[in-house]
Amino acid sequence: MSLKTIPSKREDFERLTGFEYIKSRLNPKTHMGQKYFKHIQPLNYERILEHFDDTAFVVRLIEREDKLIADIEHDLECILDVSRTIEKITNSEILDEIELFELKNFVLVAQEIRNKTLQVFSAHERFLLPDLEAVIDLLDPEHLRLPTFYIYDVYDERLSQIRKKKREILQLQKKNAKDDNLKEPESIEDVVLQLTEQERSIENEVLEMLSKKLWEFAPLLEEAIQKIRYLDIILAKAKLAIELELSKPILYSKTHELQNIQITGMFNPQLKDKLAKRGKTYQPVDVTIKRGVTVIVGANMSGKSVVLRTVALIQYMALLGFFVPAKRAELPFLELIALVTEDFQRPLSGLSSFASEVTLIDSAYRYSQNTSALILIDEPARTTNPYEGTAIVNALVECFEKTKNFVVIVTHFDDVECHTRFRVKGLKEDALKNILSVNDINAIQELMDYQLIPDDGKTVPKEAIRVMDLLGVSEDIVSQALKLLDRHHKEHK
């Protein structure tokens, strides 16, 4: 699958959605696993389902076999990345001693992992490592099972004879060195040099012989490294699911034309973590996104942008085969995820901000003509005047509605017409009864109810003015704002 994202630079998209935080919480044990997550790519539909099922299995395994999992993780930490060596074997190339040393280390640890997991993974072919005993015997002819490699005498009987002669000559050299009056014959050095050259020649023959025998094991070794990599990846995903309380999503194929994206108990892991560190709790929300356009309205600070970013994160994580931050999620298999929102790390202002924004929106619109897409647009035209802004947002609603894709537009403009509208519930009236003022913005956030509820477009928003009042803004400004708001609403009834 070739998943497109907007922004097109994957690192920008992952930063905006908060997937950077997810990656930072992953803890793969092998170099192969680390490399996989660093350059992670979306999967095809069948592979996604495999990752879901296998992650669920490993989550259950961790819960009942924590000692075994700890042992496996320790073994994975000892795994050397011999991908290049196996590639050379597959290409029928000759290995050197260092490569054989690393390969021996790899197969010894891989066999240990196989032996530990043979029982629990017997019914899970994707995890079960092949038997590498024959490869170990080839690289360990003395059957010592030590993580070292040497071109042993048993590989070629000539080596034993040559090395014996060299030892005898070296002993003679030591004996002569004790007697300063004895001059060492020049021929001894010549003999040692000649023996060393013969030894190296035979060792090269042995390296060639071993390499050729290993060529026969190329498919087995390739299978072993791929399954170790996969085990490491799924273990990291399963541990992340447990730590962040993620759940297995339901992902529908392209042939199933899902009408609604349904997410229950959605939460943003990074924000939840920040709140927990301050002793606060995160309020999960439920989200329904129908085909066509959904408009979400609400005051600033009401969490609308967090909703968009988290929906994008959940869809993206699902297409990468991750469990997602929600109690339940029903999602479509898509080809485009667009998130058009303010990038606080790369702020723009005025016309440049608007130009950047509309360019991204236009790209999303053009792609959505022939592509299954989730498009999330945060406060479009917010830097324009209200009259132009309202016209632009209404145009976006009408045009995107025709694409029959999943589109969510967050706006603070009043006169936006859309069949499906939600608003953030806003300030908790019960909590406000005995509160006359607050000290800071964080206190205001604790008074907010972030639930999304249906909106008929007739409700007069007063959250912003109420926040001004709670923060102790001059009564003259607050009362005048209320009067003007009520007059505007009567004129536009």
KOLBAZA-230115 format. One record per residue (C-alpha): residue number from 1; x, y negated, z negated. Coordinates in steps of 0.25 Angstrom, whole numbers. Last residue first. Layout:
<rs>
pos/X/Y/Z
NUM/X/Y/Z
...
</rs>
This chain:
<rs>
pos/X/Y/Z
493/-129/-139/-52
492/-117/-147/-48
491/-121/-161/-54
490/-125/-154/-67
489/-111/-147/-68
488/-103/-159/-65
487/-111/-167/-76
486/-108/-156/-86
485/-93/-156/-83
484/-92/-171/-84
483/-99/-171/-97
482/-90/-160/-103
481/-77/-167/-98
480/-82/-180/-105
479/-84/-173/-118
478/-70/-166/-117
477/-62/-179/-113
476/-69/-187/-124
475/-67/-176/-134
474/-52/-177/-132
473/-46/-163/-130
472/-45/-155/-143
471/-41/-142/-138
470/-55/-136/-140
469/-61/-147/-132
468/-52/-145/-120
467/-55/-130/-121
466/-70/-134/-121
465/-68/-142/-108
464/-61/-131/-101
463/-71/-121/-105
462/-83/-129/-100
461/-87/-122/-87
460/-101/-124/-83
459/-107/-111/-79
458/-115/-111/-66
457/-105/-103/-58
456/-112/-90/-61
455/-101/-84/-69
454/-99/-69/-73
453/-90/-67/-85
452/-75/-65/-85
451/-70/-63/-100
450/-59/-72/-104
449/-65/-77/-117
448/-57/-88/-122
447/-55/-93/-136
446/-41/-87/-137
445/-37/-95/-125
444/-41/-108/-132
443/-31/-104/-144
442/-20/-102/-134
441/-23/-116/-128
440/-20/-123/-142
439/-25/-128/-155
438/-40/-126/-154
437/-52/-134/-157
436/-67/-133/-163
435/-68/-118/-165
434/-79/-113/-173
433/-88/-109/-161
432/-77/-107/-151
431/-76/-92/-154
430/-90/-90/-150
429/-89/-98/-138
428/-77/-90/-132
427/-71/-99/-122
426/-72/-94/-108
425/-80/-83/-101
424/-71/-83/-89
423/-79/-84/-77
422/-84/-75/-66
421/-90/-77/-52
420/-94/-68/-41
419/-103/-74/-30
418/-94/-86/-28
417/-96/-101/-27
416/-85/-110/-33
415/-91/-123/-38
414/-84/-124/-52
413/-69/-123/-49
412/-61/-116/-60
411/-57/-105/-51
410/-53/-90/-51
409/-55/-83/-38
408/-55/-68/-38
407/-55/-60/-24
406/-58/-45/-22
405/-59/-43/-7
404/-72/-45/1
403/-64/-54/11
402/-77/-63/12
401/-77/-67/-2
400/-63/-73/0
399/-68/-83/10
398/-80/-88/1
397/-72/-88/-12
396/-60/-95/-6
395/-69/-106/0
394/-76/-108/-13
393/-62/-110/-19
392/-57/-120/-9
391/-70/-128/-10
390/-69/-128/-25
389/-54/-133/-24
388/-58/-144/-14
387/-68/-150/-24
386/-60/-147/-37
385/-47/-154/-32
384/-36/-145/-28
383/-25/-138/-38
382/-35/-127/-42
381/-37/-123/-27
380/-38/-108/-31
379/-39/-106/-46
378/-33/-91/-47
377/-36/-83/-34
376/-36/-68/-35
375/-37/-59/-23
374/-38/-44/-23
373/-37/-39/-9
372/-41/-28/1
371/-35/-34/14
370/-40/-38/27
369/-45/-52/24
368/-39/-52/11
367/-25/-55/16
366/-30/-68/22
365/-36/-72/9
364/-24/-69/1
363/-15/-77/10
362/-25/-89/9
361/-25/-88/-6
360/-10/-88/-6
359/-9/-100/3
358/-20/-107/-5
357/-12/-106/-18
356/2/-110/-12
355/-5/-122/-6
354/-12/-126/-19
353/0/-125/-27
352/8/-133/-17
351/-3/-144/-17
350/-3/-146/-32
349/7/-138/-40
348/15/-126/-39
347/19/-117/-51
346/28/-105/-49
345/29/-98/-62
344/14/-102/-65
343/10/-95/-52
342/-5/-100/-51
341/-14/-90/-45
340/-17/-83/-32
339/-16/-68/-34
338/-18/-59/-22
337/-19/-44/-22
336/-19/-37/-9
335/-20/-23/-4
334/-30/-18/-14
333/-35/-5/-20
332/-47/-9/-28
331/-48/-10/-44
330/-56/-5/-55
329/-49/-8/-68
328/-52/-3/-82
327/-46/-7/-96
326/-37/-17/-89
325/-22/-20/-88
324/-19/-10/-76
323/-13/4/-74
322/-2/3/-64
321/-2/9/-50
320/4/-3/-42
319/-10/-6/-36
318/-16/-6/-50
317/-6/-16/-55
316/-9/-26/-44
315/-24/-25/-47
314/-22/-27/-62
313/-12/-38/-60
312/-21/-46/-50
311/-33/-44/-60
310/-23/-49/-71
309/-19/-62/-63
308/-34/-65/-60
307/-39/-63/-74
306/-27/-71/-80
305/-30/-83/-71
304/-45/-83/-76
303/-40/-83/-91
302/-49/-94/-96
301/-37/-104/-98
300/-44/-113/-87
299/-59/-112/-87
298/-66/-101/-80
297/-70/-96/-66
296/-68/-83/-59
295/-73/-81/-45
294/-74/-68/-38
293/-73/-66/-23
292/-76/-54/-15
291/-76/-40/-20
290/-79/-41/-35
289/-69/-43/-46
288/-74/-39/-60
287/-65/-42/-72
286/-66/-39/-86
285/-57/-46/-96
284/-47/-42/-107
283/-45/-52/-119
282/-31/-52/-124
281/-28/-52/-139
280/-19/-62/-146
279/-8/-59/-156
278/2/-68/-148
277/9/-56/-143
276/-4/-50/-139
275/-7/-62/-131
274/5/-61/-123
273/3/-46/-120
272/-11/-48/-116
271/-6/-59/-106
270/4/-49/-100
269/-6/-38/-99
268/-18/-46/-93
267/-31/-39/-97
266/-42/-33/-90
265/-53/-26/-98
264/-61/-21/-86
263/-57/-24/-72
262/-67/-21/-60
261/-63/-24/-46
260/-76/-24/-39
259/-81/-19/-25
258/-71/-7/-23
257/-70/-3/-9
256/-66/11/-11
255/-57/14/2
254/-46/5/-3
253/-45/14/-15
252/-50/10/-29
251/-41/9/-41
250/-46/12/-55
249/-36/6/-65
248/-29/14/-76
247/-28/6/-88
246/-17/-3/-95
245/-15/-4/-110
244/-2/-12/-108
243/7/-2/-115
242/-1/10/-111
241/-1/6/-96
240/13/2/-97
239/17/15/-102
238/10/22/-90
237/16/13/-80
236/30/15/-85
235/27/30/-85
234/22/30/-71
233/34/23/-66
232/44/32/-73
231/36/45/-68
230/36/39/-54
229/51/37/-54
228/54/50/-60
227/45/56/-49
226/52/49/-38
225/66/53/-43
224/62/68/-44
223/55/68/-31
222/67/62/-24
221/76/73/-31
220/67/84/-26
219/67/79/-12
218/82/77/-12
217/85/91/-18
216/90/97/-5
215/99/85/-3
214/105/89/-17
213/112/101/-11
212/119/92/-1
211/123/82/-11
210/129/93/-20
209/137/98/-8
208/142/84/-4
207/146/81/-18
206/153/94/-19
205/161/92/-6
204/165/78/-12
203/169/85/-24
202/178/94/-15
201/185/82/-9
200/187/76/-22
199/193/88/-28
198/202/89/-16
197/206/75/-17
196/209/77/-32
195/217/89/-29
194/226/81/-19
193/228/70/-29
192/232/79/-40
191/242/87/-31
190/248/73/-26
189/249/69/-41
188/256/82/-44
187/266/81/-32
186/272/69/-38
185/278/77/-49
184/277/71/-63
183/290/67/-69
182/294/74/-82
181/302/66/-91
180/290/58/-96
179/285/72/-102
178/270/70/-106
177/266/65/-92
176/270/79/-87
175/260/86/-96
174/249/76/-92
173/252/78/-77
172/252/93/-79
171/238/92/-85
170/233/84/-73
169/239/95/-64
168/231/106/-72
167/218/97/-71
166/220/95/-56
165/221/110/-54
164/209/113/-62
163/201/102/-54
162/205/108/-41
161/201/122/-45
160/188/118/-51
159/184/109/-39
158/187/121/-29
157/176/129/-36
156/166/119/-30
155/153/114/-37
154/157/122/-50
153/168/112/-52
152/158/101/-55
151/157/88/-48
150/153/81/-60
149/139/75/-65
148/135/71/-78
147/121/71/-85
146/123/84/-91
145/114/96/-88
144/126/106/-91
143/121/115/-80
142/136/117/-74
141/130/115/-60
140/124/101/-64
139/121/94/-51
138/116/106/-44
137/109/111/-56
136/102/98/-58
135/97/98/-44
134/91/112/-46
133/85/108/-59
132/78/96/-53
131/63/101/-55
130/54/91/-49
129/48/80/-57
128/33/80/-61
127/28/66/-61
126/20/66/-48
125/16/80/-50
124/8/78/-62
123/2/91/-67
122/16/96/-73
121/18/82/-79
120/17/85/-94
119/24/98/-93
118/35/95/-84
117/38/81/-90
116/49/85/-99
115/56/94/-89
114/54/85/-78
113/60/73/-86
112/72/82/-89
111/74/86/-74
110/74/71/-71
109/85/68/-81
108/94/79/-76
107/90/75/-61
106/94/61/-63
105/107/63/-71
104/111/73/-59
103/108/62/-49
102/116/52/-56
101/128/61/-57
100/126/65/-42
99/125/50/-38
98/138/48/-46
97/145/60/-39
96/142/55/-25
95/130/60/-16
94/131/64/-2
93/119/60/7
92/107/68/12
91/98/57/13
90/89/63/2
89/101/64/-7
88/105/50/-4
87/91/45/-8
86/92/54/-21
85/105/46/-24
84/98/33/-22
83/86/36/-30
82/95/41/-42
81/89/31/-52
80/95/37/-65
79/85/43/-75
78/89/41/-89
77/77/31/-93
76/68/42/-87
75/73/52/-97
74/69/42/-108
73/56/40/-102
72/53/55/-101
71/57/56/-116
70/47/45/-120
69/36/51/-112
68/38/64/-119
67/37/58/-133
66/25/50/-129
65/17/62/-124
64/3/60/-128
63/1/45/-124
62/12/45/-114
61/5/56/-107
60/-8/49/-106
59/-1/37/-100
58/6/46/-91
57/-7/52/-85
56/-13/38/-83
55/0/33/-76
54/-1/45/-67
53/-15/43/-63
52/-13/28/-60
51/0/30/-53
50/-7/41/-44
49/-18/32/-41
48/-9/21/-37
47/-2/31/-28
46/-14/34/-21
45/-18/19/-18
44/-4/15/-13
43/5/9/-22
42/9/-6/-25
41/24/-9/-26
40/33/-10/-38
39/47/-16/-36
38/51/-18/-50
37/42/-6/-54
36/48/4/-45
35/63/-1/-49
34/60/1/-63
33/55/15/-61
32/67/19/-52
31/76/13/-63
30/69/23/-73
29/62/20/-86
28/51/11/-82
27/46/1/-92
26/35/-8/-87
25/31/-20/-95
24/39/-30/-86
23/31/-24/-74
22/18/-28/-81
21/23/-42/-84
20/27/-44/-70
19/13/-39/-66
18/7/-52/-72
17/-1/-56/-60
16/7/-68/-56
15/20/-62/-59
14/17/-50/-50
13/12/-58/-39
12/25/-67/-39
11/34/-54/-39
10/26/-48/-28
9/28/-60/-19
8/15/-60/-10
7/8/-69/-20
6/-2/-63/-16
5/0/-48/-16
4/0/-38/-5
3/-1/-23/-8
2/5/-14/3
1/0/0/0
</rs>
